[in-house]
């Protein structure tokens, strides 16, 4: 089953930008996932099991290293916005 996750990570530190960039670099290393970021959130697309394994691993690692909040939404299917289909 394909799935989409949208997440935002909010490190509770002064150097939050570097910590967000590090988190995204690690997330992008997972094979089989497409990761797209904008100024507000990151969308991750792929097979559900692959997606959840990657998120579990990377979120756990981020939270073990720092105080942070993670906001996460998950939906079935590839829910990429396509303006041409409006």
PDB file of N, CA, C and O in Angstrom:
ATOM      1  N   UNK A   1       0.847  -1.174   0.000  1.00  0.00           N
ATOM      2  CA  UNK A   1       0.000   0.000   0.000  1.00  0.00           C
ATOM      3  C   UNK A   1       0.894   1.240   0.000  1.00  0.00           C
ATOM      4  O   UNK A   1       1.844   1.337   0.777  1.00  0.00           O
ATOM      5  N   UNK A   2       0.576   2.172  -0.876  1.00  0.00           N
ATOM      6  CA  UNK A   2       1.302   3.436  -0.899  1.00  0.00           C
ATOM      7  C   UNK A   2       0.728   4.371   0.157  1.00  0.00           C
ATOM      8  O   UNK A   2      -0.449   4.293   0.510  1.00  0.00           O
ATOM      9  N   UNK A   3       1.588   5.258   0.653  1.00  0.00           N
ATOM     10  CA  UNK A   3       1.160   6.196   1.691  1.00  0.00           C
ATOM     11  C   UNK A   3       1.921   7.507   1.552  1.00  0.00           C
ATOM     12  O   UNK A   3       2.981   7.580   0.931  1.00  0.00           O
ATOM     13  N   UNK A   4       1.341   8.530   2.151  1.00  0.00           N
ATOM     14  CA  UNK A   4       1.948   9.852   2.218  1.00  0.00           C
ATOM     15  C   UNK A   4       1.985  10.282   3.671  1.00  0.00           C
ATOM     16  O   UNK A   4       1.019  10.102   4.412  1.00  0.00           O
ATOM     17  N   UNK A   5       3.110  10.852   4.068  1.00  0.00           N
ATOM     18  CA  UNK A   5       3.217  11.456   5.397  1.00  0.00           C
ATOM     19  C   UNK A   5       3.586  12.918   5.214  1.00  0.00           C
ATOM     20  O   UNK A   5       4.384  13.269   4.345  1.00  0.00           O
ATOM     21  N   UNK A   6       3.003  13.749   6.033  1.00  0.00           N
ATOM     22  CA  UNK A   6       3.391  15.156   6.094  1.00  0.00           C
ATOM     23  C   UNK A   6       3.848  15.407   7.514  1.00  0.00           C
ATOM     24  O   UNK A   6       3.128  15.115   8.469  1.00  0.00           O
ATOM     25  N   UNK A   7       5.052  15.953   7.652  1.00  0.00           N
ATOM     26  CA  UNK A   7       5.539  16.193   8.996  1.00  0.00           C
ATOM     27  C   UNK A   7       6.288  17.505   9.087  1.00  0.00           C
ATOM     28  O   UNK A   7       6.814  18.032   8.107  1.00  0.00           O
ATOM     29  N   UNK A   8       6.309  18.002  10.301  1.00  0.00           N
ATOM     30  CA  UNK A   8       7.101  19.169  10.670  1.00  0.00           C
ATOM     31  C   UNK A   8       7.810  18.821  11.957  1.00  0.00           C
ATOM     32  O   UNK A   8       7.216  18.249  12.871  1.00  0.00           O
ATOM     33  N   UNK A   9       9.093  19.169  12.028  1.00  0.00           N
ATOM     34  CA  UNK A   9       9.851  18.966  13.256  1.00  0.00           C
ATOM     35  C   UNK A   9      10.256  20.339  13.777  1.00  0.00           C
ATOM     36  O   UNK A   9      10.723  21.196  13.026  1.00  0.00           O
ATOM     37  N   UNK A  10      10.069  20.526  15.067  1.00  0.00           N
ATOM     38  CA  UNK A  10      10.355  21.800  15.713  1.00  0.00           C
ATOM     39  C   UNK A  10      11.353  21.575  16.842  1.00  0.00           C
ATOM     40  O   UNK A  10      10.948  21.343  17.981  1.00  0.00           O
ATOM     41  N   UNK A  11      12.658  21.639  16.545  1.00  0.00           N
ATOM     42  CA  UNK A  11      13.649  21.517  17.612  1.00  0.00           C
ATOM     43  C   UNK A  11      13.532  22.707  18.559  1.00  0.00           C
ATOM     44  O   UNK A  11      13.371  23.846  18.122  1.00  0.00           O
ATOM     45  N   UNK A  12      13.612  22.437  19.836  1.00  0.00           N
ATOM     46  CA  UNK A  12      13.481  23.492  20.844  1.00  0.00           C
ATOM     47  C   UNK A  12      14.868  23.973  21.261  1.00  0.00           C
ATOM     48  O   UNK A  12      15.248  23.910  22.430  1.00  0.00           O
ATOM     49  N   UNK A  13      15.620  24.461  20.247  1.00  0.00           N
ATOM     50  CA  UNK A  13      16.994  24.907  20.449  1.00  0.00           C
ATOM     51  C   UNK A  13      17.248  26.136  19.586  1.00  0.00           C
ATOM     52  O   UNK A  13      16.544  26.371  18.604  1.00  0.00           O
ATOM     53  N   UNK A  14      18.259  26.917  19.959  1.00  0.00           N
ATOM     54  CA  UNK A  14      18.608  28.095  19.176  1.00  0.00           C
ATOM     55  C   UNK A  14      19.092  27.737  17.774  1.00  0.00           C
ATOM     56  O   UNK A  14      18.824  28.476  16.827  1.00  0.00           O
ATOM     57  N   UNK A  15      19.796  26.622  17.624  1.00  0.00           N
ATOM     58  CA  UNK A  15      20.325  26.229  16.317  1.00  0.00           C
ATOM     59  C   UNK A  15      19.359  25.296  15.575  1.00  0.00           C
ATOM     60  O   UNK A  15      19.772  24.313  14.960  1.00  0.00           O
ATOM     61  N   UNK A  16      18.084  25.622  15.648  1.00  0.00           N
ATOM     62  CA  UNK A  16      17.048  24.753  15.093  1.00  0.00           C
ATOM     63  C   UNK A  16      17.192  24.534  13.588  1.00  0.00           C
ATOM     64  O   UNK A  16      16.871  23.450  13.099  1.00  0.00           O
ATOM     65  N   UNK A  17      17.663  25.527  12.845  1.00  0.00           N
ATOM     66  CA  UNK A  17      17.773  25.365  11.389  1.00  0.00           C
ATOM     67  C   UNK A  17      18.728  24.232  11.030  1.00  0.00           C
ATOM     68  O   UNK A  17      18.426  23.413  10.162  1.00  0.00           O
ATOM     69  N   UNK A  18      19.876  24.187  11.694  1.00  0.00           N
ATOM     70  CA  UNK A  18      20.840  23.115  11.433  1.00  0.00           C
ATOM     71  C   UNK A  18      20.264  21.759  11.798  1.00  0.00           C
ATOM     72  O   UNK A  18      20.511  20.775  11.101  1.00  0.00           O
ATOM     73  N   UNK A  19      19.509  21.695  12.869  1.00  0.00           N
ATOM     74  CA  UNK A  19      18.925  20.430  13.310  1.00  0.00           C
ATOM     75  C   UNK A  19      17.835  19.951  12.345  1.00  0.00           C
ATOM     76  O   UNK A  19      17.714  18.752  12.092  1.00  0.00           O
ATOM     77  N   UNK A  20      17.055  20.874  11.815  1.00  0.00           N
ATOM     78  CA  UNK A  20      16.040  20.504  10.820  1.00  0.00           C
ATOM     79  C   UNK A  20      16.726  19.998   9.551  1.00  0.00           C
ATOM     80  O   UNK A  20      16.317  18.983   8.987  1.00  0.00           O
ATOM     81  N   UNK A  21      17.764  20.698   9.102  1.00  0.00           N
ATOM     82  CA  UNK A  21      18.490  20.278   7.901  1.00  0.00           C
ATOM     83  C   UNK A  21      19.098  18.890   8.082  1.00  0.00           C
ATOM     84  O   UNK A  21      19.062  18.076   7.159  1.00  0.00           O
ATOM     85  N   UNK A  22      19.652  18.614   9.253  1.00  0.00           N
ATOM     86  CA  UNK A  22      20.226  17.294   9.532  1.00  0.00           C
ATOM     87  C   UNK A  22      19.142  16.216   9.469  1.00  0.00           C
ATOM     88  O   UNK A  22      19.349  15.156   8.879  1.00  0.00           O
ATOM     89  N   UNK A  23      17.996  16.488  10.074  1.00  0.00           N
ATOM     90  CA  UNK A  23      16.883  15.536  10.049  1.00  0.00           C
ATOM     91  C   UNK A  23      16.459  15.239   8.609  1.00  0.00           C
ATOM     92  O   UNK A  23      16.247  14.079   8.253  1.00  0.00           O
ATOM     93  N   UNK A  24      16.336  16.270   7.790  1.00  0.00           N
ATOM     94  CA  UNK A  24      15.910  16.084   6.402  1.00  0.00           C
ATOM     95  C   UNK A  24      16.953  15.329   5.584  1.00  0.00           C
ATOM     96  O   UNK A  24      16.597  14.503   4.744  1.00  0.00           O
ATOM     97  N   UNK A  25      18.241  15.603   5.819  1.00  0.00           N
ATOM     98  CA  UNK A  25      19.298  14.859   5.121  1.00  0.00           C
ATOM     99  C   UNK A  25      19.185  13.364   5.407  1.00  0.00           C
ATOM    100  O   UNK A  25      19.299  12.541   4.500  1.00  0.00           O
ATOM    101  N   UNK A  26      18.963  13.025   6.662  1.00  0.00           N
ATOM    102  CA  UNK A  26      18.843  11.615   7.039  1.00  0.00           C
ATOM    103  C   UNK A  26      17.596  10.986   6.424  1.00  0.00           C
ATOM    104  O   UNK A  26      17.637   9.847   5.959  1.00  0.00           O
ATOM    105  N   UNK A  27      16.504  11.716   6.420  1.00  0.00           N
ATOM    106  CA  UNK A  27      15.263  11.196   5.854  1.00  0.00           C
ATOM    107  C   UNK A  27      15.416  10.923   4.357  1.00  0.00           C
ATOM    108  O   UNK A  27      14.873   9.942   3.849  1.00  0.00           O
ATOM    109  N   UNK A  28      16.144  11.774   3.658  1.00  0.00           N
ATOM    110  CA  UNK A  28      16.327  11.627   2.209  1.00  0.00           C
ATOM    111  C   UNK A  28      17.222  10.447   1.833  1.00  0.00           C
ATOM    112  O   UNK A  28      17.242  10.046   0.669  1.00  0.00           O
ATOM    113  N   UNK A  29      17.950   9.890   2.774  1.00  0.00           N
ATOM    114  CA  UNK A  29      18.844   8.763   2.475  1.00  0.00           C
ATOM    115  C   UNK A  29      18.098   7.441   2.314  1.00  0.00           C
ATOM    116  O   UNK A  29      18.669   6.480   1.798  1.00  0.00           O
ATOM    117  N   UNK A  30      16.868   7.370   2.732  1.00  0.00           N
ATOM    118  CA  UNK A  30      16.120   6.113   2.660  1.00  0.00           C
ATOM    119  C   UNK A  30      15.701   5.820   1.220  1.00  0.00           C
ATOM    120  O   UNK A  30      15.078   6.652   0.559  1.00  0.00           O
ATOM    121  N   UNK A  31      16.048   4.638   0.751  1.00  0.00           N
ATOM    122  CA  UNK A  31      15.683   4.218  -0.610  1.00  0.00           C
ATOM    123  C   UNK A  31      14.181   3.926  -0.680  1.00  0.00           C
ATOM    124  O   UNK A  31      13.584   3.415   0.267  1.00  0.00           O
ATOM    125  N   UNK A  32      13.600   4.261  -1.809  1.00  0.00           N
ATOM    126  CA  UNK A  32      12.191   3.964  -2.027  1.00  0.00           C
ATOM    127  C   UNK A  32      11.241   5.050  -1.564  1.00  0.00           C
ATOM    128  O   UNK A  32      10.025   4.903  -1.688  1.00  0.00           O
ATOM    129  N   UNK A  33      11.781   6.147  -1.029  1.00  0.00           N
ATOM    130  CA  UNK A  33      10.937   7.253  -0.569  1.00  0.00           C
ATOM    131  C   UNK A  33      11.219   8.497  -1.391  1.00  0.00           C
ATOM    132  O   UNK A  33      12.351   8.732  -1.815  1.00  0.00           O
ATOM    133  N   UNK A  34      10.193   9.285  -1.610  1.00  0.00           N
ATOM    134  CA  UNK A  34      10.339  10.604  -2.209  1.00  0.00           C
ATOM    135  C   UNK A  34      10.068  11.620  -1.114  1.00  0.00           C
ATOM    136  O   UNK A  34       9.036  11.560  -0.445  1.00  0.00           O
ATOM    137  N   UNK A  35      10.996  12.557  -0.931  1.00  0.00           N
ATOM    138  CA  UNK A  35      10.889  13.558   0.132  1.00  0.00           C
ATOM    139  C   UNK A  35      10.848  14.935  -0.517  1.00  0.00           C
ATOM    140  O   UNK A  35      11.751  15.299  -1.270  1.00  0.00           O
ATOM    141  N   UNK A  36       9.801  15.700  -0.224  1.00  0.00           N
ATOM    142  CA  UNK A  36       9.639  17.055  -0.752  1.00  0.00           C
ATOM    143  C   UNK A  36       9.393  18.005   0.411  1.00  0.00           C
ATOM    144  O   UNK A  36       8.487  17.798   1.218  1.00  0.00           O
ATOM    145  N   UNK A  37      10.210  19.049   0.483  1.00  0.00           N
ATOM    146  CA  UNK A  37      10.085  20.017   1.581  1.00  0.00           C
ATOM    147  C   UNK A  37       9.678  21.379   1.049  1.00  0.00           C
ATOM    148  O   UNK A  37       9.971  21.737  -0.092  1.00  0.00           O
ATOM    149  N   UNK A  38       8.996  22.128   1.903  1.00  0.00           N
ATOM    150  CA  UNK A  38       8.711  23.532   1.634  1.00  0.00           C
ATOM    151  C   UNK A  38       8.998  24.297   2.925  1.00  0.00           C
ATOM    152  O   UNK A  38       9.574  23.729   3.852  1.00  0.00           O
ATOM    153  N   UNK A  39       8.626  25.522   3.006  1.00  0.00           N
ATOM    154  CA  UNK A  39       8.937  26.333   4.173  1.00  0.00           C
ATOM    155  C   UNK A  39       8.174  25.978   5.431  1.00  0.00           C
ATOM    156  O   UNK A  39       8.496  26.478   6.509  1.00  0.00           O
ATOM    157  N   UNK A  40       7.171  25.126   5.318  1.00  0.00           N
ATOM    158  CA  UNK A  40       6.307  24.818   6.456  1.00  0.00           C
ATOM    159  C   UNK A  40       6.393  23.361   6.883  1.00  0.00           C
ATOM    160  O   UNK A  40       6.359  23.058   8.076  1.00  0.00           O
ATOM    161  N   UNK A  41       6.506  22.449   5.903  1.00  0.00           N
ATOM    162  CA  UNK A  41       6.475  21.025   6.239  1.00  0.00           C
ATOM    163  C   UNK A  41       7.233  20.221   5.191  1.00  0.00           C
ATOM    164  O   UNK A  41       7.743  20.759   4.208  1.00  0.00           O
ATOM    165  N   UNK A  42       7.287  18.927   5.432  1.00  0.00           N
ATOM    166  CA  UNK A  42       7.910  17.989   4.505  1.00  0.00           C
ATOM    167  C   UNK A  42       6.913  16.879   4.210  1.00  0.00           C
ATOM    168  O   UNK A  42       6.265  16.353   5.115  1.00  0.00           O
ATOM    169  N   UNK A  43       6.796  16.527   2.934  1.00  0.00           N
ATOM    170  CA  UNK A  43       5.947  15.419   2.535  1.00  0.00           C
ATOM    171  C   UNK A  43       6.852  14.260   2.130  1.00  0.00           C
ATOM    172  O   UNK A  43       7.860  14.445   1.449  1.00  0.00           O
ATOM    173  N   UNK A  44       6.468  13.058   2.566  1.00  0.00           N
ATOM    174  CA  UNK A  44       7.220  11.851   2.245  1.00  0.00           C
ATOM    175  C   UNK A  44       6.252  10.870   1.597  1.00  0.00           C
ATOM    176  O   UNK A  44       5.175  10.608   2.132  1.00  0.00           O
ATOM    177  N   UNK A  45       6.639  10.329   0.443  1.00  0.00           N
ATOM    178  CA  UNK A  45       5.791   9.431  -0.332  1.00  0.00           C
ATOM    179  C   UNK A  45       6.498   8.095  -0.511  1.00  0.00           C
ATOM    180  O   UNK A  45       7.707   8.060  -0.742  1.00  0.00           O
ATOM    181  N   UNK A  46       5.759   7.002  -0.408  1.00  0.00           N
ATOM    182  CA  UNK A  46       6.346   5.689  -0.652  1.00  0.00           C
ATOM    183  C   UNK A  46       5.463   4.579  -0.136  1.00  0.00           C
ATOM    184  O   UNK A  46       4.310   4.802   0.233  1.00  0.00           O
ATOM    185  N   UNK A  47       6.016   3.375  -0.114  1.00  0.00           N
ATOM    186  CA  UNK A  47       5.301   2.229   0.431  1.00  0.00           C
ATOM    187  C   UNK A  47       5.142   2.409   1.935  1.00  0.00           C
ATOM    188  O   UNK A  47       6.070   2.850   2.614  1.00  0.00           O
ATOM    189  N   UNK A  48       3.977   2.071   2.449  1.00  0.00           N
ATOM    190  CA  UNK A  48       3.647   2.317   3.856  1.00  0.00           C
ATOM    191  C   UNK A  48       4.708   1.766   4.805  1.00  0.00           C
ATOM    192  O   UNK A  48       5.181   2.488   5.683  1.00  0.00           O
ATOM    193  N   UNK A  49       5.086   0.505   4.644  1.00  0.00           N
ATOM    194  CA  UNK A  49       6.044  -0.094   5.580  1.00  0.00           C
ATOM    195  C   UNK A  49       7.395   0.604   5.525  1.00  0.00           C
ATOM    196  O   UNK A  49       8.002   0.859   6.565  1.00  0.00           O
ATOM    197  N   UNK A  50       7.871   0.913   4.328  1.00  0.00           N
ATOM    198  CA  UNK A  50       9.142   1.621   4.169  1.00  0.00           C
ATOM    199  C   UNK A  50       9.066   2.999   4.807  1.00  0.00           C
ATOM    200  O   UNK A  50       9.981   3.423   5.514  1.00  0.00           O
ATOM    201  N   UNK A  51       7.975   3.685   4.552  1.00  0.00           N
ATOM    202  CA  UNK A  51       7.750   5.024   5.096  1.00  0.00           C
ATOM    203  C   UNK A  51       7.757   5.010   6.621  1.00  0.00           C
ATOM    204  O   UNK A  51       8.431   5.824   7.252  1.00  0.00           O
ATOM    205  N   UNK A  52       7.008   4.087   7.205  1.00  0.00           N
ATOM    206  CA  UNK A  52       6.898   4.038   8.664  1.00  0.00           C
ATOM    207  C   UNK A  52       8.215   3.629   9.324  1.00  0.00           C
ATOM    208  O   UNK A  52       8.567   4.153  10.381  1.00  0.00           O
ATOM    209  N   UNK A  53       8.941   2.700   8.709  1.00  0.00           N
ATOM    210  CA  UNK A  53      10.245   2.311   9.255  1.00  0.00           C
ATOM    211  C   UNK A  53      11.201   3.497   9.257  1.00  0.00           C
ATOM    212  O   UNK A  53      11.902   3.730  10.242  1.00  0.00           O
ATOM    213  N   UNK A  54      11.231   4.246   8.160  1.00  0.00           N
ATOM    214  CA  UNK A  54      12.116   5.407   8.059  1.00  0.00           C
ATOM    215  C   UNK A  54      11.735   6.478   9.076  1.00  0.00           C
ATOM    216  O   UNK A  54      12.599   7.019   9.766  1.00  0.00           O
ATOM    217  N   UNK A  55      10.450   6.783   9.168  1.00  0.00           N
ATOM    218  CA  UNK A  55      10.007   7.808  10.114  1.00  0.00           C
ATOM    219  C   UNK A  55      10.275   7.389  11.552  1.00  0.00           C
ATOM    220  O   UNK A  55      10.728   8.200  12.361  1.00  0.00           O
ATOM    221  N   UNK A  56       9.999   6.129  11.877  1.00  0.00           N
ATOM    222  CA  UNK A  56      10.244   5.644  13.236  1.00  0.00           C
ATOM    223  C   UNK A  56      11.716   5.788  13.595  1.00  0.00           C
ATOM    224  O   UNK A  56      12.052   6.279  14.672  1.00  0.00           O
ATOM    225  N   UNK A  57      12.588   5.360  12.697  1.00  0.00           N
ATOM    226  CA  UNK A  57      14.027   5.429  12.942  1.00  0.00           C
ATOM    227  C   UNK A  57      14.505   6.873  13.091  1.00  0.00           C
ATOM    228  O   UNK A  57      15.187   7.208  14.060  1.00  0.00           O
ATOM    229  N   UNK A  58      14.149   7.723  12.133  1.00  0.00           N
ATOM    230  CA  UNK A  58      14.674   9.090  12.123  1.00  0.00           C
ATOM    231  C   UNK A  58      14.061   9.968  13.207  1.00  0.00           C
ATOM    232  O   UNK A  58      14.758  10.802  13.785  1.00  0.00           O
ATOM    233  N   UNK A  59      12.786   9.801  13.491  1.00  0.00           N
ATOM    234  CA  UNK A  59      12.170  10.584  14.567  1.00  0.00           C
ATOM    235  C   UNK A  59      12.738  10.151  15.910  1.00  0.00           C
ATOM    236  O   UNK A  59      13.042  10.994  16.753  1.00  0.00           O
ATOM    237  N   UNK A  60      12.884   8.839  16.120  1.00  0.00           N
ATOM    238  CA  UNK A  60      13.467   8.352  17.378  1.00  0.00           C
ATOM    239  C   UNK A  60      14.865   8.942  17.582  1.00  0.00           C
ATOM    240  O   UNK A  60      15.184   9.441  18.661  1.00  0.00           O
ATOM    241  N   UNK A  61      15.690   8.879  16.540  1.00  0.00           N
ATOM    242  CA  UNK A  61      17.051   9.402  16.644  1.00  0.00           C
ATOM    243  C   UNK A  61      17.044  10.900  16.953  1.00  0.00           C
ATOM    244  O   UNK A  61      17.818  11.367  17.788  1.00  0.00           O
ATOM    245  N   UNK A  62      16.177  11.646  16.286  1.00  0.00           N
ATOM    246  CA  UNK A  62      16.106  13.092  16.526  1.00  0.00           C
ATOM    247  C   UNK A  62      15.682  13.388  17.962  1.00  0.00           C
ATOM    248  O   UNK A  62      16.244  14.276  18.604  1.00  0.00           O
ATOM    249  N   UNK A  63      14.699  12.654  18.467  1.00  0.00           N
ATOM    250  CA  UNK A  63      14.204  12.908  19.825  1.00  0.00           C
ATOM    251  C   UNK A  63      15.178  12.423  20.895  1.00  0.00           C
ATOM    252  O   UNK A  63      15.187  12.956  22.004  1.00  0.00           O
ATOM    253  N   UNK A  64      15.994  11.422  20.578  1.00  0.00           N
ATOM    254  CA  UNK A  64      17.010  10.986  21.538  1.00  0.00           C
ATOM    255  C   UNK A  64      18.107  12.025  21.686  1.00  0.00           C
ATOM    256  O   UNK A  64      18.720  12.131  22.749  1.00  0.00           O
ATOM    257  N   UNK A  65      18.366  12.799  20.626  1.00  0.00           N
ATOM    258  CA  UNK A  65      19.447  13.784  20.621  1.00  0.00           C
ATOM    259  C   UNK A  65      19.027  15.155  21.133  1.00  0.00           C
ATOM    260  O   UNK A  65      19.882  15.942  21.539  1.00  0.00           O
ATOM    261  N   UNK A  66      17.734  15.460  21.124  1.00  0.00           N
ATOM    262  CA  UNK A  66      17.310  16.839  21.381  1.00  0.00           C
ATOM    263  C   UNK A  66      15.870  16.898  21.874  1.00  0.00           C
ATOM    264  O   UNK A  66      15.104  15.945  21.734  1.00  0.00           O
ATOM    265  N   UNK A  67      15.529  18.028  22.446  1.00  0.00           N
ATOM    266  CA  UNK A  67      14.134  18.343  22.749  1.00  0.00           C
ATOM    267  C   UNK A  67      13.519  18.854  21.455  1.00  0.00           C
ATOM    268  O   UNK A  67      14.055  19.767  20.827  1.00  0.00           O
ATOM    269  N   UNK A  68      12.406  18.272  21.059  1.00  0.00           N
ATOM    270  CA  UNK A  68      11.754  18.689  19.817  1.00  0.00           C
ATOM    271  C   UNK A  68      10.300  18.250  19.837  1.00  0.00           C
ATOM    272  O   UNK A  68       9.909  17.346  20.576  1.00  0.00           O
ATOM    273  N   UNK A  69       9.518  18.911  19.011  1.00  0.00           N
ATOM    274  CA  UNK A  69       8.131  18.519  18.770  1.00  0.00           C
ATOM    275  C   UNK A  69       8.046  18.067  17.320  1.00  0.00           C
ATOM    276  O   UNK A  69       8.659  18.668  16.437  1.00  0.00           O
ATOM    277  N   UNK A  70       7.281  17.005  17.079  1.00  0.00           N
ATOM    278  CA  UNK A  70       7.054  16.520  15.722  1.00  0.00           C
ATOM    279  C   UNK A  70       5.548  16.462  15.500  1.00  0.00           C
ATOM    280  O   UNK A  70       4.811  15.879  16.296  1.00  0.00           O
ATOM    281  N   UNK A  71       5.106  17.072  14.411  1.00  0.00           N
ATOM    282  CA  UNK A  71       3.705  17.010  14.011  1.00  0.00           C
ATOM    283  C   UNK A  71       3.663  16.139  12.761  1.00  0.00           C
ATOM    284  O   UNK A  71       4.369  16.407  11.789  1.00  0.00           O
ATOM    285  N   UNK A  72       2.826  15.086  12.787  1.00  0.00           N
ATOM    286  CA  UNK A  72       2.836  14.092  11.720  1.00  0.00           C
ATOM    287  C   UNK A  72       1.413  13.738  11.298  1.00  0.00           C
ATOM    288  O   UNK A  72       0.545  13.485  12.132  1.00  0.00           O
ATOM    289  N   UNK A  73       1.196  13.727   9.979  1.00  0.00           N
ATOM    290  CA  UNK A  73      -0.074  13.260   9.407  1.00  0.00           C
ATOM    291  C   UNK A  73       0.256  12.173   8.397  1.00  0.00           C
ATOM    292  O   UNK A  73       1.234  12.284   7.658  1.00  0.00           O
ATOM    293  N   UNK A  74      -0.560  11.117   8.362  1.00  0.00           N
ATOM    294  CA  UNK A  74      -0.337  10.009   7.437  1.00  0.00           C
ATOM    295  C   UNK A  74      -1.647   9.711   6.713  1.00  0.00           C
ATOM    296  O   UNK A  74      -2.714   9.669   7.327  1.00  0.00           O
ATOM    297  N   UNK A  75      -1.551   9.506   5.408  1.00  0.00           N
ATOM    298  CA  UNK A  75      -2.731   9.164   4.623  1.00  0.00           C
ATOM    299  C   UNK A  75      -2.433   8.065   3.622  1.00  0.00           C
ATOM    300  O   UNK A  75      -1.284   7.861   3.230  1.00  0.00           O
ATOM    301  N   UNK A  76      -3.462   7.367   3.217  1.00  0.00           N
ATOM    302  CA  UNK A  76      -3.321   6.299   2.234  1.00  0.00           C
ATOM    303  C   UNK A  76      -3.162   6.893   0.843  1.00  0.00           C
ATOM    304  O   UNK A  76      -3.875   7.827   0.476  1.00  0.00           O
ATOM    305  N   UNK A  77      -2.235   6.356   0.078  1.00  0.00           N
ATOM    306  CA  UNK A  77      -2.032   6.774  -1.302  1.00  0.00           C
ATOM    307  C   UNK A  77      -0.986   7.870  -1.427  1.00  0.00           C
ATOM    308  O   UNK A  77      -0.510   8.424  -0.437  1.00  0.00           O
ATOM    309  N   UNK A  78      -0.645   8.162  -2.670  1.00  0.00           N
ATOM    310  CA  UNK A  78       0.287   9.246  -2.965  1.00  0.00           C
ATOM    311  C   UNK A  78      -0.555  10.510  -3.100  1.00  0.00           C
ATOM    312  O   UNK A  78      -1.237  10.706  -4.106  1.00  0.00           O
ATOM    313  N   UNK A  79      -0.503  11.349  -2.098  1.00  0.00           N
ATOM    314  CA  UNK A  79      -1.389  12.517  -2.008  1.00  0.00           C
ATOM    315  C   UNK A  79      -0.656  13.797  -2.394  1.00  0.00           C
ATOM    316  O   UNK A  79      -0.749  14.811  -1.702  1.00  0.00           O
ATOM    317  N   UNK A  80       0.063  13.739  -3.490  1.00  0.00           N
ATOM    318  CA  UNK A  80       0.815  14.896  -3.974  1.00  0.00           C
ATOM    319  C   UNK A  80      -0.157  15.863  -4.644  1.00  0.00           C
ATOM    320  O   UNK A  80      -0.998  15.447  -5.442  1.00  0.00           O
ATOM    321  N   UNK A  81      -0.044  17.136  -4.325  1.00  0.00           N
ATOM    322  CA  UNK A  81      -0.902  18.162  -4.919  1.00  0.00           C
ATOM    323  C   UNK A  81      -0.487  18.381  -6.366  1.00  0.00           C
ATOM    324  O   UNK A  81       0.692  18.589  -6.653  1.00  0.00           O
ATOM    325  N   UNK A  82      -1.438  18.335  -7.263  1.00  0.00           N
ATOM    326  CA  UNK A  82      -1.188  18.568  -8.683  1.00  0.00           C
ATOM    327  C   UNK A  82      -2.154  19.648  -9.156  1.00  0.00           C
ATOM    328  O   UNK A  82      -3.332  19.387  -9.401  1.00  0.00           O
ATOM    329  N   UNK A  83      -1.637  20.849  -9.276  1.00  0.00           N
ATOM    330  CA  UNK A  83      -2.469  21.996  -9.646  1.00  0.00           C
ATOM    331  C   UNK A  83      -3.116  21.818 -11.023  1.00  0.00           C
ATOM    332  O   UNK A  83      -4.186  22.372 -11.276  1.00  0.00           O
ATOM    333  N   UNK A  84      -2.487  21.062 -11.902  1.00  0.00           N
ATOM    334  CA  UNK A  84      -3.038  20.869 -13.249  1.00  0.00           C
ATOM    335  C   UNK A  84      -4.332  20.056 -13.234  1.00  0.00           C
ATOM    336  O   UNK A  84      -5.076  20.065 -14.215  1.00  0.00           O
ATOM    337  N   UNK A  85      -4.606  19.357 -12.140  1.00  0.00           N
ATOM    338  CA  UNK A  85      -5.820  18.544 -12.048  1.00  0.00           C
ATOM    339  C   UNK A  85      -6.996  19.292 -11.432  1.00  0.00           C
ATOM    340  O   UNK A  85      -8.049  18.701 -11.191  1.00  0.00           O
ATOM    341  N   UNK A  86      -6.825  20.589 -11.176  1.00  0.00           N
ATOM    342  CA  UNK A  86      -7.922  21.382 -10.611  1.00  0.00           C
ATOM    343  C   UNK A  86      -8.935  21.737 -11.676  1.00  0.00           C
ATOM    344  O   UNK A  86      -9.928  22.404 -11.386  1.00  0.00           O
TER     345      UNK A  86
END
